[in-house]
Amino acid sequence: MIKVLGLAICLTSIFGAAIVVGIDLYLDILSFLFVLGGAVGFALMKNTLNTHIKSFGQGAVFFGWLGTLIGLVAIAGNRYEILGNVEKMGPAFAVSMLTILYGYTIKLAMIALNTED
C-alpha cells in the first residue's frame, strides 16, 4: 500500500508539472510506442519469469535513451531539414527527449509494482 501511495505522489508531481507547462507538449504516441515495444522486447529477451516487471522497467529506460539517440541522429543528419531552422529545432529536440521521460516514468511504475522487495 505504501508503494502505491509513493507512486501516486511521484506521478502526481510529474503530471502536475506537465499540466502547468502544457500537457500537449508531452504527448507523442510514436515515442511512447517505441519505448513500450522496446521494454516488452527487453523483458522477453531476459526470459526470467520472476523478474519480468523489473526487466520491463529496465528495458523502458534503455529504449528511452535509444529513442533519444535515434532522434538526435535524425536531427543532426538533417533528415527532415530541421538543422538550422530555429522554429523546427526546439520541437524536434523536445520530441527526441520524450522517450527518456517515458522510459523513466515506466520504470518508476515498475518499481512500485515489483513484489520482490
TAZI-V690855 format. One record per residue. N is the residue number from 1. RES is the residue in one letter. SS is DSSP state (hx for helix, st for strand, lp for the rest). Layout:
n: {N/N}
res: {RES/RES}
ss: {SS/SS}
This chain:
n: {1/2/3/4/5/6/7/8/9/10/11/12/13/14/15/16/17/18/19/20/21/22/23/24/25/26/27/28/29/30/31/32/33/34/35/36/37/38/39/40/41/42/43/44/45/46/47/48/49/50/51/52/53/54/55/56/57/58/59/60/61/62/63/64/65/66/67/68/69/70/71/72/73/74/75/76/77/78/79/80/81/82/83/84/85/86/87/88/89/90/91/92/93/94/95/96/97/98/99/100/101/102/103/104/105/106/107/108/109/110/111/112/113/114/115/116/117}
res: {M/I/K/V/L/G/L/A/I/C/L/T/S/I/F/G/A/A/I/V/V/G/I/D/L/Y/L/D/I/L/S/F/L/F/V/L/G/G/A/V/G/F/A/L/M/K/N/T/L/N/T/H/I/K/S/F/G/Q/G/A/V/F/F/G/W/L/G/T/L/I/G/L/V/A/I/A/G/N/R/Y/E/I/L/G/N/V/E/K/M/G/P/A/F/A/V/S/M/L/T/I/L/Y/G/Y/T/I/K/L/A/M/I/A/L/N/T/E/D}
ss: {lp/hx/hx/hx/hx/hx/hx/hx/hx/hx/hx/hx/hx/hx/hx/hx/hx/hx/hx/hx/hx/lp/hx/hx/hx/hx/lp/lp/hx/hx/hx/hx/hx/hx/hx/hx/hx/hx/hx/hx/hx/hx/hx/hx/hx/hx/lp/lp/hx/hx/hx/hx/hx/hx/hx/hx/hx/hx/hx/hx/hx/hx/hx/hx/hx/hx/hx/hx/hx/hx/hx/hx/hx/hx/hx/hx/lp/lp/lp/lp/lp/lp/lp/lp/lp/hx/hx/hx/hx/hx/hx/hx/hx/hx/hx/hx/hx/hx/hx/hx/hx/hx/hx/hx/hx/hx/hx/hx/hx/hx/hx/hx/hx/lp/lp/lp/lp}
